Amino acid sequence: MDPVRIRKMEGIIARAASYLFNRRGLIRGVVDSECEITNTLSKVARYDFQDRDAHFVEVAKALNCIEPMLPVSKMCWDMPPGG
């Protein structure tokens, strides 16, 4: 994955982690810091996606693993715009 794509993915992950942290607060019993949320989501950066929609879907899936109460489709709609 080239450096530009890595930076874009890091930005998406950071926004997703910040979104989850700010909107939901700390996830009880799973993570205890924003850094841990970011570290969990960073695994998504290893994939080489073809388009932005795939980035958001995969980040939403990662968020869904952390917070089972939020369906993937809702997370996709609620994600901050841009990229």
C-alpha atoms as one frame of an Amber mdcrd trajectory, in Angstrom:
protein
   0.000   0.000   0.000   1.491   3.352  -0.991   2.130   6.112   1.602  -0.743
   8.297   0.370  -3.268   5.491   0.832  -1.829   4.697   4.253  -2.250   8.341
   5.343  -5.820   8.390   4.032  -6.650   5.203   5.900  -5.035   6.512   9.082
  -7.244   9.603   8.814 -10.369   7.496   8.374  -9.418   5.311  11.335  -8.692
   8.343  13.505 -12.061   9.913  12.623 -13.856   6.637  13.259 -12.169   6.187
  16.633 -12.854   9.788  17.594 -16.468   9.456  16.454 -16.991   6.312  18.491
 -15.259   7.785  21.541 -17.156  11.073  21.430 -20.563   9.652  20.568 -20.620
   6.488  22.632 -18.065   7.188  25.336 -15.783   4.416  26.496 -17.063   0.944
  25.673 -17.657  -0.740  29.002 -15.798  -4.007  29.535 -14.089  -3.959  26.126
 -11.782  -0.962  25.956 -10.791   1.619  28.526  -9.173   4.346  26.453  -9.470
   6.137  23.132  -5.975   4.858  22.296  -7.185   1.270  22.644 -10.085   1.972
  20.273  -7.638   3.414  17.736  -5.315   0.431  18.126  -8.208  -1.959  17.519
  -9.280  -0.085  14.403  -5.709   0.159  13.101  -5.949  -3.468  11.989  -8.245
  -2.236   9.216  -5.343  -0.249   7.712  -3.674  -3.456   6.542  -6.207  -3.870
   3.736  -5.820  -2.264   0.330  -9.297  -1.015  -0.563 -10.361   0.053  -4.038
 -12.636   2.926  -3.066 -13.722   5.101  -0.176 -16.991   3.226   0.327 -15.012
   0.082   1.093 -12.991   2.021   3.677 -16.143   3.130   5.459 -17.742  -0.315
   5.298 -14.665  -1.975   6.778 -14.264   0.684   9.472 -17.958   0.261  10.278
 -17.439  -3.495  10.558 -14.525  -2.893  12.929 -16.654  -0.539  14.997 -19.445
  -3.091  14.958 -17.066  -5.678  16.454 -16.266  -3.276  19.281 -19.842  -2.082
  19.836 -22.325  -4.850  18.948 -25.259  -2.551  19.704 -24.599  -0.526  16.542
 -25.535  -2.221  13.265 -23.043  -1.842  10.416 -25.541  -0.043   8.181 -26.230
   2.578  10.870 -22.516   3.172  11.349 -22.046   3.691   7.605 -24.743   6.362
   7.564 -23.478   8.002  10.738 -19.826   8.228   9.695 -18.473  11.777   9.318
 -18.336  12.983   5.696 -15.115  13.465   3.785 -12.096  11.329   3.251
